[in-house]
Amino acid sequence: MSVARPLKFRHLAHFALLLICILGVTSLSKSRSQGTGQQPKISVTTDLVVLPVSVTDTRGAFVDGLKQQNFRVYEDGRLQAISLFGEEDSPVTIGLLVDHSSSMSPKLHEVAAAVSTFAAFSNPEDEMFVVNFSDDVIVASFHGRAFTHEPKELRNAALAMPAGGRTALYDAVAEGLKQVEQGRPDKKALVIVSDGGDNASRRRHSEVLAAARQAHAVIYSIGLVGSSTEEENPRILDRICKDTGGIAFLLHPGQEVSEVARLIAQDLREQYVIAYAPPKKPVGNPFRRVAVKVAAPGLGRIRVRTRTGYVARSADPPLAE
């Protein structure tokens, strides 16, 4: 696995650690602290959109060493000037959403092992929580704490709820999007492990999709299929993942869940950070489409992945009670 390089300037590295993966328009600017050894502070003056960007080759390996001049950022088709750029392995707040419906019964021990693998390959400073769901949605507690990074604690949490009942997938994603904001690391992610069906949620797919577009988190999913149950419908996860810059993996019996968990952990650690000041826009549709392109002659075909867009913060939260 490639080791991410620090940003060239110390104050930009601190800035990226605070801002990476923040979706939407966030007001920020830099001001230096007085005194030796103090970290620079952040004050509010300039609007920026901050994007995590994954760049891989045709084998799926991270392409490191790219420079700012290799990247082009577009908002609604218009080229934007890049304000900040860096490559950083920074801590992440991560929610692990584990399906415990009846259709998942034969798969839970494998899922629990994958949760342990994910923690083992993640940044040691990550903060993780577990949301178990079937008919109900339950956020796990770790000895009175909301977050942990201990693989054994995470594995036990993933097995704490017996399999049974229906699937409140959309409600679980909504809860995960709320809980992930409570973590200290500003970089956010959700990992959903499910067969993809939903037959018990109060939320609708359109509500959760809108919330994901407005939230800070990149969403990944591991769809476990092949058990011949009517509940399986992993395609409903695909749109949510793509819109947030994540990946929807689809696994059949015999494929290794732990290997996919490792790949997701690696993907979160190997990303570029790009920030730009968005243009002023008239009041109207708050969703703004974003595209990032990379020109890297001599590297062959490369793939670029980031969010498809963002919702301006002035919009009403779609998951408000």
C-alpha positions as CSV (number, residue, x, y, z in Angstrom):
1,M,0.0,0.0,0.0
2,S,1.3,3.4,-0.9
3,V,2.2,5.8,1.9
4,A,0.6,9.1,1.6
5,R,2.9,12.1,1.6
6,P,2.4,15.1,3.9
7,L,1.4,18.4,2.5
8,K,4.3,20.6,1.5
9,F,3.6,23.4,4.0
10,R,2.8,22.7,7.7
11,H,-0.1,25.1,7.9
12,L,-1.7,23.5,4.9
13,A,-1.4,20.1,6.4
14,H,-3.2,21.3,9.5
15,F,-5.8,22.9,7.3
16,A,-6.4,19.7,5.4
17,L,-6.7,17.6,8.6
18,L,-9.5,19.9,9.7
19,L,-11.4,20.2,6.5
20,I,-10.9,17.0,4.3
21,C,-14.2,15.5,3.3
22,I,-16.3,18.5,4.5
23,L,-19.2,18.6,2.0
24,G,-20.9,21.8,0.9
25,V,-19.8,25.4,1.4
26,T,-17.7,25.9,4.5
27,S,-16.5,29.3,5.5
28,L,-12.7,29.2,6.4
29,S,-9.5,31.1,6.2
30,K,-6.0,30.9,7.8
31,S,-4.5,33.1,10.5
32,R,-1.2,32.3,12.2
33,S,-0.9,31.7,16.0
34,Q,1.5,33.8,18.0
35,G,4.3,32.0,19.8
36,T,6.7,29.2,19.0
37,G,5.4,25.8,18.3
38,Q,1.7,26.7,18.2
39,Q,-0.5,25.3,15.5
40,P,-2.1,27.8,13.1
41,K,-5.8,28.6,13.9
42,I,-8.7,28.9,11.5
43,S,-10.9,31.9,11.3
44,V,-14.0,32.6,9.1
45,T,-13.6,34.8,6.0
46,T,-13.6,32.8,2.8
47,D,-16.0,30.2,1.4
48,L,-14.5,27.0,0.2
49,V,-15.7,23.7,-1.1
50,V,-13.4,20.8,0.0
51,L,-13.3,17.5,-1.8
52,P,-11.6,14.2,-1.2
53,V,-10.4,12.7,-4.5
54,S,-9.3,9.1,-5.2
55,V,-7.1,8.5,-8.2
56,T,-6.4,4.9,-9.3
57,D,-4.9,3.1,-12.2
58,T,-6.5,0.3,-14.2
59,R,-5.6,-2.2,-11.6
60,G,-7.2,-0.2,-8.8
61,A,-3.9,0.9,-7.3
62,F,-3.6,4.4,-5.9
63,V,-1.7,6.9,-8.1
64,D,0.4,9.0,-5.8
65,G,2.8,11.9,-6.5
66,L,0.4,14.0,-8.5
67,K,0.7,17.8,-8.3
68,Q,-1.9,20.5,-8.2
69,Q,-1.3,21.3,-11.9
70,N,-2.5,17.7,-12.8
71,F,-6.0,18.5,-11.5
72,R,-8.9,20.4,-13.0
73,V,-12.1,21.1,-11.0
74,Y,-15.4,22.0,-12.5
75,E,-18.6,23.2,-10.9
76,D,-21.7,22.9,-13.1
77,G,-19.3,22.6,-16.1
78,R,-17.2,25.7,-15.3
79,L,-13.5,25.5,-14.5
80,Q,-12.7,26.5,-10.9
81,A,-9.4,27.8,-9.5
82,I,-7.9,25.4,-6.9
83,S,-7.3,27.2,-3.6
84,L,-5.8,24.3,-1.6
85,F,-4.2,21.0,-2.6
86,G,-2.6,18.1,-0.7
87,E,-2.2,14.4,-0.2
88,E,-2.8,13.3,3.3
89,D,-3.5,10.1,5.4
90,S,-5.6,11.8,8.1
91,P,-7.9,10.3,10.8
92,V,-11.5,9.5,9.9
93,T,-14.8,9.3,11.8
94,I,-16.3,6.0,10.5
95,G,-19.7,4.4,11.0
96,L,-20.1,0.7,10.4
97,L,-23.7,-0.1,9.6
98,V,-24.5,-3.8,10.0
99,D,-27.6,-5.4,8.7
100,H,-29.1,-7.9,11.3
101,S,-32.3,-8.8,9.4
102,S,-33.3,-12.5,9.1
103,S,-31.7,-12.8,5.6
104,M,-28.3,-11.9,7.1
105,S,-28.3,-14.8,9.7
106,P,-25.8,-17.1,8.0
107,K,-23.5,-14.1,7.1
108,L,-23.1,-12.3,10.5
109,H,-19.9,-14.1,11.7
110,E,-18.2,-13.4,8.4
111,V,-19.3,-9.8,8.6
112,A,-18.0,-9.5,12.2
113,A,-14.6,-10.8,11.0
114,A,-14.6,-8.2,8.2
115,V,-15.3,-5.4,10.8
116,S,-12.1,-6.5,12.7
117,T,-10.1,-6.5,9.5
118,F,-11.3,-3.0,8.6
119,A,-10.2,-1.7,12.0
120,A,-6.8,-3.4,11.7
121,F,-6.0,-1.7,8.3
122,S,-7.4,1.7,9.2
123,N,-5.6,4.8,10.5
124,P,-4.8,4.1,14.2
125,E,-6.4,7.5,15.1
126,D,-9.7,6.8,13.4
127,E,-12.9,6.9,15.6
128,M,-15.4,4.2,14.8
129,F,-19.0,3.4,15.8
130,V,-21.4,0.6,15.0
131,V,-25.0,0.9,14.0
132,N,-26.9,-2.5,14.1
133,F,-30.3,-2.6,12.3
134,S,-33.2,-4.9,11.5
135,D,-36.7,-3.7,12.4
136,D,-35.0,-1.2,14.8
137,V,-31.8,0.8,14.6
138,I,-29.4,0.6,17.6
139,V,-26.1,2.5,18.0
140,A,-23.6,0.3,19.9
141,S,-22.0,1.6,23.2
142,F,-18.4,0.8,24.1
143,H,-18.3,0.8,27.9
144,G,-20.2,4.1,27.9
145,R,-18.2,5.5,25.0
146,A,-19.7,6.2,21.5
147,F,-16.5,5.5,19.6
148,T,-13.6,3.0,19.6
149,H,-10.8,1.7,17.3
150,E,-10.3,-1.7,19.0
151,P,-11.0,-4.5,16.5
152,K,-12.2,-6.9,19.2
153,E,-14.7,-4.3,20.5
154,L,-16.0,-3.6,17.0
155,R,-16.3,-7.3,16.2
156,N,-18.3,-7.9,19.5
157,A,-20.6,-5.0,18.7
158,A,-21.3,-6.4,15.2
159,L,-22.4,-9.7,16.9
160,A,-24.3,-8.1,19.8
161,M,-27.7,-8.1,18.1
162,P,-29.2,-11.4,16.9
163,A,-30.4,-11.7,13.3
164,G,-34.1,-11.6,12.8
165,G,-36.9,-9.4,11.5
166,R,-37.1,-7.0,8.6
167,T,-34.6,-4.4,7.2
168,A,-34.7,-0.7,8.2
169,L,-31.8,0.2,5.9
170,Y,-32.8,3.8,5.2
171,D,-33.4,4.6,8.8
172,A,-29.9,3.1,9.6
173,V,-28.2,5.3,7.0
174,A,-30.1,8.4,8.4
175,E,-28.9,7.5,11.9
176,G,-25.4,6.9,10.7
177,L,-25.3,10.3,9.0
178,K,-26.3,12.0,12.2
179,Q,-23.9,10.0,14.4
180,V,-20.9,10.5,12.2
181,E,-21.0,14.2,12.8
182,Q,-20.3,13.6,16.5
183,G,-16.7,12.3,15.9
184,R,-13.7,14.5,16.3
185,P,-12.0,13.8,12.9
186,D,-13.5,16.0,10.2
187,K,-13.0,13.4,7.6
188,K,-16.2,11.2,7.6
189,A,-17.3,7.9,6.2
190,L,-20.0,5.3,6.5
191,V,-19.6,1.6,5.6
192,I,-22.8,-0.3,5.1
193,V,-22.8,-4.1,5.2
194,S,-26.2,-5.5,4.0
195,D,-28.0,-7.5,1.3
196,G,-29.5,-4.1,0.3
197,G,-33.2,-4.6,0.8
198,D,-35.4,-2.3,2.8
199,N,-38.9,-3.2,4.0
200,A,-39.2,-1.5,7.5
201,S,-37.9,2.1,7.3
202,R,-39.9,5.2,8.0
203,R,-37.5,7.1,5.7
204,R,-37.7,7.0,2.0
205,H,-34.9,6.4,-0.5
206,S,-35.2,9.9,-1.8
207,E,-34.9,11.4,1.7
208,V,-31.7,9.4,2.4
209,L,-30.2,10.2,-1.0
210,A,-30.8,13.9,-0.4
211,A,-29.3,13.7,3.1
212,A,-26.2,11.9,1.8
213,R,-25.7,14.6,-0.8
214,Q,-25.7,17.3,2.0
215,A,-23.8,15.3,4.6
216,H,-20.0,15.2,5.2
217,A,-19.6,11.5,4.8
218,V,-18.3,9.3,1.9
219,I,-20.4,6.2,1.8
220,Y,-19.3,2.7,0.9
221,S,-21.3,-0.5,0.9
222,I,-20.7,-4.2,0.9
223,G,-23.7,-5.9,-0.7
224,L,-23.9,-9.6,0.3
225,V,-26.1,-11.5,-2.2
226,G,-26.8,-15.0,-3.4
227,S,-29.0,-16.4,-0.6
228,S,-32.1,-16.5,-2.8
229,T,-34.2,-14.3,-0.5
230,E,-36.7,-11.7,-1.6
231,E,-35.1,-9.1,0.6
232,E,-32.0,-8.8,-1.5
233,N,-31.8,-5.6,-3.5
234,P,-28.2,-4.2,-3.4
235,R,-28.8,-1.8,-6.3
236,I,-30.5,0.7,-3.9
237,L,-27.1,1.3,-2.3
238,D,-25.3,2.0,-5.5
239,R,-26.6,5.6,-6.1
240,I,-26.0,6.7,-2.5
241,C,-22.4,5.5,-2.7
242,K,-21.6,7.0,-6.1
243,D,-23.1,10.4,-5.2
244,T,-20.8,10.7,-2.1
245,G,-17.6,9.5,-3.8
246,G,-17.7,6.0,-2.3
247,I,-17.9,2.6,-3.9
248,A,-20.7,-0.1,-3.8
249,F,-19.2,-3.6,-3.7
250,L,-21.4,-6.6,-4.7
251,L,-20.2,-9.9,-3.3
252,H,-21.6,-13.4,-3.9
253,P,-21.1,-16.5,-1.8
254,G,-17.5,-17.5,-1.6
255,Q,-16.1,-14.1,-2.1
256,E,-14.0,-12.6,0.8
257,V,-15.8,-9.9,2.8
258,S,-12.6,-9.2,4.8
259,E,-10.7,-8.4,1.6
260,V,-13.2,-5.8,0.6
261,A,-13.2,-4.3,4.1
262,R,-9.4,-4.0,3.7
263,L,-9.7,-2.3,0.3
264,I,-12.2,0.2,1.8
265,A,-9.8,1.0,4.7
266,Q,-7.0,1.5,2.2
267,D,-9.1,3.7,-0.1
268,L,-9.9,6.1,2.8
269,R,-6.2,6.4,3.6
270,E,-5.1,7.2,0.0
271,Q,-6.8,10.4,-1.2
272,Y,-6.0,13.8,-2.4
273,V,-7.5,17.0,-0.9
274,I,-8.8,19.7,-3.2
275,A,-10.5,23.0,-2.2
276,Y,-11.9,25.8,-4.2
277,A,-13.9,29.0,-3.7
278,P,-17.3,28.4,-5.4
279,P,-18.8,31.1,-7.7
280,K,-21.7,33.2,-6.4
281,K,-25.0,31.8,-7.6
282,P,-28.6,33.1,-7.7
283,V,-31.1,31.5,-5.3
284,G,-32.6,28.3,-6.8
285,N,-31.6,24.7,-7.0
286,P,-29.1,24.2,-4.1
287,F,-27.5,21.1,-5.6
288,R,-24.3,22.0,-7.5
289,R,-22.6,19.4,-9.7
290,V,-18.9,18.8,-9.3
291,A,-16.4,17.0,-11.6
292,V,-12.6,16.5,-11.1
293,K,-10.4,15.6,-14.1
294,V,-6.7,14.6,-14.0
295,A,-4.2,15.0,-16.8
296,A,-1.1,12.8,-16.1
297,P,0.8,12.0,-19.4
298,G,2.8,8.8,-19.3
299,L,0.7,7.2,-16.5
300,G,-1.8,5.5,-18.9
301,R,-5.5,5.3,-18.1
302,I,-6.4,6.5,-14.7
303,R,-9.7,6.7,-12.9
304,V,-10.8,9.7,-10.8
305,R,-13.5,9.4,-8.1
306,T,-15.1,12.1,-5.9
307,R,-18.5,13.4,-5.0
308,T,-20.9,14.1,-7.8
309,G,-21.8,17.4,-6.2
310,Y,-22.9,19.2,-3.0
311,V,-25.9,20.9,-1.5
312,A,-25.4,24.4,-0.3
313,R,-25.6,24.7,3.5
314,S,-28.4,27.2,3.3
315,A,-30.7,24.4,2.2
316,D,-33.0,22.9,4.8
317,P,-31.6,19.6,6.2
318,P,-33.6,16.8,4.4
319,L,-33.6,14.6,7.5
320,A,-35.0,17.1,10.0
321,E,-37.6,15.5,12.3
